[in-house]
């Protein structure tokens, strides 16, 4: 008999995406009697709740539970507590899985001795936009996202051990052993949990043949806002007491690279009056790397137009993320966190 799988979906105001997400799960090839779908809704007001209830009325595998706290980690913990499965698969409402995704996840968990497995992400933009192709490319290119393997593994063939995955599927006993997601972290809770799992001796497997789509912001402004927020939440996890000195970082070095870039560029500008042209070497070096990566991306995608758009999108991604991290550092260091970061620390 196949293991029972619980798919958990945290969501709030996701009416444009929830149908696509649920359809991808319910139309998977996994035995229906061995599957349940738990949607933890954060008191949505845009019709999401009604859409989920409609699916639940048609398919007994689907049920909605309440998440009055309205945050992602609370939604995940509530869904895990309600799950009956041997394996727990976390899926974002902005995502859709391939028909064989669940079956492959179960296979890898049973045969590879791993605690967690996830697939290769294909980034999409939900509707055409001026920068759509460039945003998709930036979020799947090493110059844009570093060594985030689940984002850049579209041409990989073999599974590999990694530090984090998207669309993760765990053995339920992992949560019984390590506890749930840190509810102080409105974002980055998945990064923190993966770090905790690895420190406890667990292993995370990326399986490129497991395909999952993720729908990124549709506009360049939304792309920049998301990057800014991601940059903030690359820093705020350091406020958590789980990470005293000597016990590792809550994020990876790639999450801090944009902070280093912004600080380096700012230092170059400030040093200009004293050091002359030489002070702008960092700016010139970044510009050259950006242009080279943009040209390579345009060549890889066989799209000459990207050669003109990618420099702007790469720079927007890095600078928005990096300045978000600078702002988070200021909040934590100088007491500017009276409302926002205080909720993380307490």
One Martini backbone bead per residue (centre of mass of N, CA, C, O) as a GRO file, in nm:
protein
  346
    1UNK     BB    1   0.096   0.036   0.022
    2UNK     BB    2   0.071   0.355  -0.005
    3UNK     BB    3   0.148   0.632   0.121
    4UNK     BB    4   0.034   0.888   0.308
    5UNK     BB    5  -0.060   1.217   0.181
    6UNK     BB    6  -0.002   1.558   0.283
    7UNK     BB    7  -0.127   1.855   0.154
    8UNK     BB    8  -0.003   2.181   0.223
    9UNK     BB    9  -0.178   2.514   0.215
   10UNK     BB   10  -0.084   2.828   0.241
   11UNK     BB   11  -0.324   3.108   0.265
   12UNK     BB   12  -0.396   3.452   0.126
   13UNK     BB   13  -0.544   3.593  -0.111
   14UNK     BB   14  -0.559   3.349  -0.382
   15UNK     BB   15  -0.772   3.346  -0.620
   16UNK     BB   16  -0.588   3.347  -0.892
   17UNK     BB   17  -0.435   3.049  -0.790
   18UNK     BB   18  -0.587   2.811  -0.639
   19UNK     BB   19  -0.698   2.641  -0.873
   20UNK     BB   20  -0.431   2.556  -1.000
   21UNK     BB   21  -0.317   2.421  -0.752
   22UNK     BB   22  -0.541   2.209  -0.695
   23UNK     BB   23  -0.546   2.074  -0.971
   24UNK     BB   24  -0.253   1.962  -0.962
   25UNK     BB   25  -0.315   1.768  -0.724
   26UNK     BB   26  -0.588   1.618  -0.809
   27UNK     BB   27  -0.440   1.538  -1.104
   28UNK     BB   28  -0.271   1.342  -0.999
   29UNK     BB   29  -0.133   1.003  -0.989
   30UNK     BB   30  -0.218   0.964  -0.711
   31UNK     BB   31  -0.381   0.791  -0.496
   32UNK     BB   32  -0.671   0.911  -0.371
   33UNK     BB   33  -0.684   0.734  -0.094
   34UNK     BB   34  -0.365   0.867  -0.032
   35UNK     BB   35  -0.503   1.167  -0.017
   36UNK     BB   36  -0.458   1.506   0.108
   37UNK     BB   37  -0.602   1.849   0.143
   38UNK     BB   38  -0.469   2.136   0.320
   39UNK     BB   39  -0.618   2.452   0.379
   40UNK     BB   40  -0.466   2.740   0.522
   41UNK     BB   41  -0.662   3.011   0.606
   42UNK     BB   42  -0.609   3.380   0.641
   43UNK     BB   43  -0.882   3.527   0.613
   44UNK     BB   44  -1.004   3.570   0.346
   45UNK     BB   45  -1.150   3.839   0.102
   46UNK     BB   46  -1.136   3.728  -0.229
   47UNK     BB   47  -1.263   3.411  -0.247
   48UNK     BB   48  -1.089   3.172  -0.152
   49UNK     BB   49  -1.274   3.021   0.042
   50UNK     BB   50  -1.493   2.955  -0.170
   51UNK     BB   51  -1.310   2.790  -0.356
   52UNK     BB   52  -1.231   2.572  -0.154
   53UNK     BB   53  -1.521   2.484  -0.080
   54UNK     BB   54  -1.590   2.388  -0.362
   55UNK     BB   55  -1.383   2.162  -0.373
   56UNK     BB   56  -1.483   2.015  -0.113
   57UNK     BB   57  -1.772   1.948  -0.237
   58UNK     BB   58  -1.631   1.760  -0.475
   59UNK     BB   59  -1.378   1.674  -0.273
   60UNK     BB   60  -1.286   1.490   0.012
   61UNK     BB   61  -0.971   1.567   0.013
   62UNK     BB   62  -1.075   1.854   0.079
   63UNK     BB   63  -0.972   2.107   0.324
   64UNK     BB   64  -1.053   2.366   0.553
   65UNK     BB   65  -0.862   2.581   0.760
   66UNK     BB   66  -0.794   2.790   1.015
   67UNK     BB   67  -0.593   3.118   1.025
   68UNK     BB   68  -0.600   3.373   1.244
   69UNK     BB   69  -0.293   3.469   1.230
   70UNK     BB   70  -0.204   3.499   0.904
   71UNK     BB   71   0.048   3.319   0.892
   72UNK     BB   72   0.253   3.090   0.760
   73UNK     BB   73   0.360   2.925   1.008
   74UNK     BB   74   0.080   2.883   1.133
   75UNK     BB   75  -0.042   2.734   0.895
   76UNK     BB   76   0.158   2.498   0.892
   77UNK     BB   77   0.115   2.396   1.185
   78UNK     BB   78  -0.188   2.340   1.158
   79UNK     BB   79  -0.169   2.141   0.921
   80UNK     BB   80   0.018   1.933   1.054
   81UNK     BB   81  -0.173   1.869   1.295
   82UNK     BB   82  -0.409   1.771   1.082
   83UNK     BB   83  -0.243   1.557   0.965
   84UNK     BB   84  -0.235   1.200   0.838
   85UNK     BB   85   0.031   1.167   0.712
   86UNK     BB   86   0.347   1.034   0.648
   87UNK     BB   87   0.355   1.273   0.446
   88UNK     BB   88   0.470   1.619   0.382
   89UNK     BB   89   0.339   1.863   0.151
   90UNK     BB   90   0.449   2.176   0.049
   91UNK     BB   91   0.229   2.431  -0.095
   92UNK     BB   92   0.193   2.696  -0.284
   93UNK     BB   93  -0.048   2.891  -0.434
   94UNK     BB   94   0.179   2.983  -0.663
   95UNK     BB   95   0.166   2.675  -0.734
   96UNK     BB   96   0.254   2.388  -0.956
   97UNK     BB   97   0.233   2.049  -1.026
   98UNK     BB   98   0.320   1.769  -1.146
   99UNK     BB   99   0.164   1.464  -1.185
  100UNK     BB  100   0.444   1.310  -1.054
  101UNK     BB  101   0.544   1.449  -0.791
  102UNK     BB  102   0.442   1.275  -0.553
  103UNK     BB  103   0.551   0.999  -0.640
  104UNK     BB  104   0.850   1.089  -0.646
  105UNK     BB  105   0.876   1.179  -0.355
  106UNK     BB  106   0.819   0.904  -0.230
  107UNK     BB  107   1.046   0.750  -0.364
  108UNK     BB  108   1.283   0.914  -0.244
  109UNK     BB  109   1.210   0.874   0.058
  110UNK     BB  110   1.233   0.550   0.038
  111UNK     BB  111   1.538   0.526  -0.126
  112UNK     BB  112   1.748   0.775  -0.007
  113UNK     BB  113   1.744   0.861   0.300
  114UNK     BB  114   1.561   1.111   0.328
  115UNK     BB  115   1.387   1.393   0.485
  116UNK     BB  116   1.394   1.566   0.209
  117UNK     BB  117   1.207   1.679  -0.089
  118UNK     BB  118   1.259   1.841  -0.412
  119UNK     BB  119   1.225   2.048  -0.690
  120UNK     BB  120   1.217   2.198  -1.000
  121UNK     BB  121   1.196   2.530  -1.083
  122UNK     BB  122   0.950   2.719  -1.266
  123UNK     BB  123   0.942   3.041  -1.373
  124UNK     BB  124   0.653   3.253  -1.378
  125UNK     BB  125   0.425   3.473  -1.549
  126UNK     BB  126   0.083   3.529  -1.550
  127UNK     BB  127   0.149   3.781  -1.742
  128UNK     BB  128   0.214   3.992  -1.969
  129UNK     BB  129   0.528   4.179  -1.981
  130UNK     BB  130   0.794   4.367  -2.032
  131UNK     BB  131   0.972   4.194  -1.792
  132UNK     BB  132   0.900   3.892  -1.782
  133UNK     BB  133   1.143   3.733  -1.906
  134UNK     BB  134   1.357   3.869  -1.724
  135UNK     BB  135   1.246   3.776  -1.449
  136UNK     BB  136   1.259   3.476  -1.502
  137UNK     BB  137   1.565   3.467  -1.557
  138UNK     BB  138   1.675   3.591  -1.290
  139UNK     BB  139   1.528   3.349  -1.109
  140UNK     BB  140   1.727   3.125  -1.297
  141UNK     BB  141   2.008   3.268  -1.229
  142UNK     BB  142   2.311   3.284  -1.077
  143UNK     BB  143   2.331   3.600  -1.075
  144UNK     BB  144   2.052   3.630  -0.923
  145UNK     BB  145   2.053   3.346  -0.703
  146UNK     BB  146   2.288   3.177  -0.718
  147UNK     BB  147   2.296   2.857  -0.531
  148UNK     BB  148   1.988   2.802  -0.602
  149UNK     BB  149   1.918   2.500  -0.718
  150UNK     BB  150   1.602   2.492  -0.764
  151UNK     BB  151   1.626   2.737  -0.977
  152UNK     BB  152   1.894   2.620  -1.168
  153UNK     BB  153   1.800   2.295  -1.243
  154UNK     BB  154   1.672   2.253  -1.538
  155UNK     BB  155   1.939   2.076  -1.662
  156UNK     BB  156   1.939   1.868  -1.466
  157UNK     BB  157   1.959   1.503  -1.385
  158UNK     BB  158   2.064   1.473  -1.092
  159UNK     BB  159   2.063   1.423  -0.782
  160UNK     BB  160   2.103   1.639  -0.484
  161UNK     BB  161   2.255   1.787  -0.224
  162UNK     BB  162   2.104   2.040  -0.012
  163UNK     BB  163   1.975   2.329   0.178
  164UNK     BB  164   1.718   2.365  -0.021
  165UNK     BB  165   1.361   2.367  -0.105
  166UNK     BB  166   1.086   2.339  -0.321
  167UNK     BB  167   0.823   2.165  -0.253
  168UNK     BB  168   0.828   2.011   0.012
  169UNK     BB  169   0.901   1.672   0.138
  170UNK     BB  170   0.818   1.503   0.439
  171UNK     BB  171   0.859   1.343   0.711
  172UNK     BB  172   0.665   1.360   0.986
  173UNK     BB  173   0.887   1.292   1.203
  174UNK     BB  174   1.045   1.556   1.178
  175UNK     BB  175   0.838   1.726   1.350
  176UNK     BB  176   0.847   1.547   1.603
  177UNK     BB  177   1.160   1.607   1.647
  178UNK     BB  178   1.181   1.948   1.578
  179UNK     BB  179   0.927   2.067   1.512
  180UNK     BB  180   0.816   2.348   1.392
  181UNK     BB  181   0.761   2.645   1.283
  182UNK     BB  182   0.864   2.967   1.317
  183UNK     BB  183   0.632   3.214   1.427
  184UNK     BB  184   0.827   3.473   1.409
  185UNK     BB  185   0.840   3.404   1.093
  186UNK     BB  186   0.683   3.531   0.824
  187UNK     BB  187   0.957   3.471   0.700
  188UNK     BB  188   1.201   3.222   0.643
  189UNK     BB  189   1.096   2.953   0.779
  190UNK     BB  190   1.218   2.747   0.573
  191UNK     BB  191   1.515   2.814   0.614
  192UNK     BB  192   1.526   2.758   0.916
  193UNK     BB  193   1.432   2.462   0.905
  194UNK     BB  194   1.657   2.356   0.722
  195UNK     BB  195   1.885   2.431   0.917
  196UNK     BB  196   1.784   2.258   1.153
  197UNK     BB  197   1.790   1.987   1.006
  198UNK     BB  198   2.095   1.983   0.935
  199UNK     BB  199   2.201   2.014   1.233
  200UNK     BB  200   2.047   1.727   1.302
  201UNK     BB  201   2.136   1.541   1.032
  202UNK     BB  202   1.982   1.611   0.796
  203UNK     BB  203   1.846   1.562   0.458
  204UNK     BB  204   1.849   1.726   0.128
  205UNK     BB  205   1.669   1.675  -0.179
  206UNK     BB  206   1.729   1.720  -0.525
  207UNK     BB  207   1.483   1.658  -0.791
  208UNK     BB  208   1.469   1.737  -1.125
  209UNK     BB  209   1.214   1.542  -1.207
  210UNK     BB  210   1.072   1.744  -1.024
  211UNK     BB  211   0.801   1.950  -1.115
  212UNK     BB  212   0.769   2.315  -1.061
  213UNK     BB  213   0.557   2.592  -1.047
  214UNK     BB  214   0.616   2.955  -1.037
  215UNK     BB  215   0.446   3.263  -0.958
  216UNK     BB  216   0.536   3.564  -1.023
  217UNK     BB  217   0.537   3.872  -1.045
  218UNK     BB  218   0.387   4.071  -1.307
  219UNK     BB  219   0.564   4.314  -1.214
  220UNK     BB  220   0.830   4.515  -1.159
  221UNK     BB  221   0.728   4.635  -0.893
  222UNK     BB  222   0.666   4.361  -0.757
  223UNK     BB  223   0.953   4.252  -0.780
  224UNK     BB  224   1.085   4.471  -0.600
  225UNK     BB  225   0.913   4.429  -0.346
  226UNK     BB  226   0.991   4.134  -0.301
  227UNK     BB  227   1.296   4.182  -0.278
  228UNK     BB  228   1.289   4.370  -0.037
  229UNK     BB  229   1.150   4.171   0.159
  230UNK     BB  230   1.360   3.945   0.134
  231UNK     BB  231   1.591   4.117   0.249
  232UNK     BB  232   1.474   4.155   0.530
  233UNK     BB  233   1.438   3.827   0.577
  234UNK     BB  234   1.758   3.780   0.582
  235UNK     BB  235   1.791   3.927   0.880
  236UNK     BB  236   1.570   3.882   1.108
  237UNK     BB  237   1.653   3.586   1.199
  238UNK     BB  238   1.894   3.689   1.387
  239UNK     BB  239   1.690   3.756   1.633
  240UNK     BB  240   1.689   3.469   1.701
  241UNK     BB  241   1.764   3.246   1.967
  242UNK     BB  242   1.854   2.988   1.792
  243UNK     BB  243   2.136   3.177   1.714
  244UNK     BB  244   2.393   3.147   1.859
  245UNK     BB  245   2.701   3.154   1.889
  246UNK     BB  246   2.830   2.874   1.698
  247UNK     BB  247   2.528   2.770   1.548
  248UNK     BB  248   2.495   2.927   1.307
  249UNK     BB  249   2.294   3.019   1.040
  250UNK     BB  250   1.967   3.104   0.920
  251UNK     BB  251   2.131   3.157   0.661
  252UNK     BB  252   2.280   3.208   0.365
  253UNK     BB  253   2.523   3.366   0.189
  254UNK     BB  254   2.339   3.444  -0.055
  255UNK     BB  255   2.149   3.629   0.126
  256UNK     BB  256   2.405   3.843   0.180
  257UNK     BB  257   2.523   3.951  -0.089
  258UNK     BB  258   2.350   4.212  -0.142
  259UNK     BB  259   2.452   4.359   0.106
  260UNK     BB  260   2.749   4.371   0.018
  261UNK     BB  261   2.698   4.526  -0.241
  262UNK     BB  262   2.569   4.784  -0.127
  263UNK     BB  263   2.800   4.857   0.064
  264UNK     BB  264   3.020   4.872  -0.156
  265UNK     BB  265   2.888   5.092  -0.332
  266UNK     BB  266   2.862   5.306  -0.109
  267UNK     BB  267   3.164   5.323  -0.044
  268UNK     BB  268   3.254   5.421  -0.322
  269UNK     BB  269   3.099   5.687  -0.324
  270UNK     BB  270   3.212   5.805  -0.053
  271UNK     BB  271   3.526   5.777  -0.157
  272UNK     BB  272   3.556   5.959  -0.407
  273UNK     BB  273   3.676   6.240  -0.294
  274UNK     BB  274   3.954   6.080  -0.202
  275UNK     BB  275   4.009   5.846  -0.448
  276UNK     BB  276   3.861   5.884  -0.693
  277UNK     BB  277   3.834   5.669  -0.948
  278UNK     BB  278   3.913   5.413  -0.776
  279UNK     BB  279   3.642   5.402  -0.603
  280UNK     BB  280   3.475   5.281  -0.873
  281UNK     BB  281   3.550   4.977  -0.909
  282UNK     BB  282   3.300   4.829  -0.798
  283UNK     BB  283   3.101   4.941  -1.003
  284UNK     BB  284   3.247   4.842  -1.257
  285UNK     BB  285   3.247   4.542  -1.184
  286UNK     BB  286   2.941   4.506  -1.166
  287UNK     BB  287   2.870   4.605  -1.449
  288UNK     BB  288   3.033   4.391  -1.600
  289UNK     BB  289   2.893   4.142  -1.479
  290UNK     BB  290   2.609   4.215  -1.568
  291UNK     BB  291   2.658   4.227  -1.875
  292UNK     BB  292   2.766   3.941  -1.905
  293UNK     BB  293   2.517   3.792  -1.788
  294UNK     BB  294   2.312   3.911  -1.986
  295UNK     BB  295   2.437   3.800  -2.244
  296UNK     BB  296   2.425   3.501  -2.158
  297UNK     BB  297   2.118   3.490  -2.118
  298UNK     BB  298   2.036   3.569  -2.406
  299UNK     BB  299   2.179   3.328  -2.538
  300UNK     BB  300   2.036   3.097  -2.385
  301UNK     BB  301   1.734   3.213  -2.475
  302UNK     BB  302   1.727   3.330  -2.760
  303UNK     BB  303   1.712   3.664  -2.664
  304UNK     BB  304   1.813   3.974  -2.747
  305UNK     BB  305   1.631   4.154  -2.564
  306UNK     BB  306   1.764   4.073  -2.292
  307UNK     BB  307   2.027   4.243  -2.321
  308UNK     BB  308   1.856   4.511  -2.231
  309UNK     BB  309   1.692   4.410  -1.963
  310UNK     BB  310   1.876   4.257  -1.757
  311UNK     BB  311   2.041   4.480  -1.615
  312UNK     BB  312   1.792   4.600  -1.470
  313UNK     BB  313   1.690   4.342  -1.327
  314UNK     BB  314   1.940   4.263  -1.174
  315UNK     BB  315   1.974   4.531  -1.023
  316UNK     BB  316   1.697   4.534  -0.892
  317UNK     BB  317   1.729   4.276  -0.730
  318UNK     BB  318   1.990   4.347  -0.570
  319UNK     BB  319   1.914   4.634  -0.455
  320UNK     BB  320   1.648   4.569  -0.318
  321UNK     BB  321   1.755   4.347  -0.137
  322UNK     BB  322   1.993   4.503  -0.006
  323UNK     BB  323   1.824   4.743   0.113
  324UNK     BB  324   1.648   4.564   0.287
  325UNK     BB  325   1.886   4.465   0.463
  326UNK     BB  326   1.974   4.740   0.566
  327UNK     BB  327   1.709   4.808   0.707
  328UNK     BB  328   1.713   4.566   0.901
  329UNK     BB  329   1.975   4.642   1.043
  330UNK     BB  330   1.868   4.910   1.152
  331UNK     BB  331   1.637   4.798   1.320
  332UNK     BB  332   1.824   4.619   1.508
  333UNK     BB  333   2.049   4.843   1.590
  334UNK     BB  334   1.845   5.132   1.629
  335UNK     BB  335   1.532   5.083   1.705
  336UNK     BB  336   1.336   5.064   1.429
  337UNK     BB  337   1.156   4.795   1.551
  338UNK     BB  338   0.892   4.855   1.719
  339UNK     BB  339   0.691   4.683   1.520
  340UNK     BB  340   0.818   4.480   1.316
  341UNK     BB  341   1.066   4.321   1.465
  342UNK     BB  342   0.939   4.263   1.742
  343UNK     BB  343   0.765   4.018   1.642
  344UNK     BB  344   1.019   3.835   1.609
  345UNK     BB  345   1.154   3.841   1.896
  346UNK     BB  346   0.886   3.780   2.088
   0.00000   0.00000   0.00000
